[in-house]
């Protein structure tokens, strides 16, 4: 199959009269360019160049191909510019939902991505907790969102994106030397985030259920709104925190006191997914933001 990359290599070789100089002009290794020319010749069942000294000379078949190869590349370039013009013409507000701690994963990078893609549009990233974001999608106030699972609603389409392991975090390395059981959680001095949402927060629901199954109760000594504050409290040695591994890694660079983490036993994960109303066609900007958010989220958790 003939490719556009082969055409680029071909036209550069015609222009420079040398595989080596053509490869240099495209930033390729000479063997790589030669291979592309070989594949093009095989695909067209013809010889395009004859070697002459240290250079090459285009055959009659090659010269007949030049305008068509150039036309193909020009058509792709025109198509790319047309798409860019359409993206630039998108105006108004693009609204997209995010789970509460999304700013620690992707928010700033997502803003940069969307602004580059739709420079004439305004962007609103909405959400303090997945519960409210899911409800906004259900009511049609948001076209789509990136939320923490689970989502118990047959009216919504759910597309899993990534997961991040929940870990036990302490300023005391001895408290993070081994996996932490439910019994240990019941006895530990904990600082938990999401105080406003409390038991509506799914991670806290899972922790509470585990501790109760072990015959204990989850009773944090400190509750705060956001994960950053919880980790600051842990860094001061006032309580131990429970949060996602990726978040600990990022926040650790901002804290002066080192933090140590251990997995839970059994292991626990935050699961993230794109949600939108089933059967509803997403607008082109919404589809683009979904794609960008998915890529950034997977990059953030190392998937």
Secondary structure, DSSP 4 states (H G I P E B T S, - for coil): ---HHHHHHHHHHHHHSSHHHHHHHHT--HHHHHHHHHHHHHHHTS--EEEETTEEEE-HHHHHHHHHHHHHHHHHHHHHHHHHHHHHH--SEEEEEE-GGGGGTTHHHHHHHHHHH-TTSEEEEE-SSHHHHHHHHHTTS-SEEEEESP---TTEEEEEEEEEEEEEEES-GGGGSSPBPHHHHHHS-EEES-TTTGGGSHHHHHHHHHHHHTT-----SEE-SSHHHHHHHHHTTSSEEEEEHHHHHHHHTT-SS--EEEEEEEEEEEEEEEEEETTPPPPHHHHHHHHHHHHHHHHHTT-
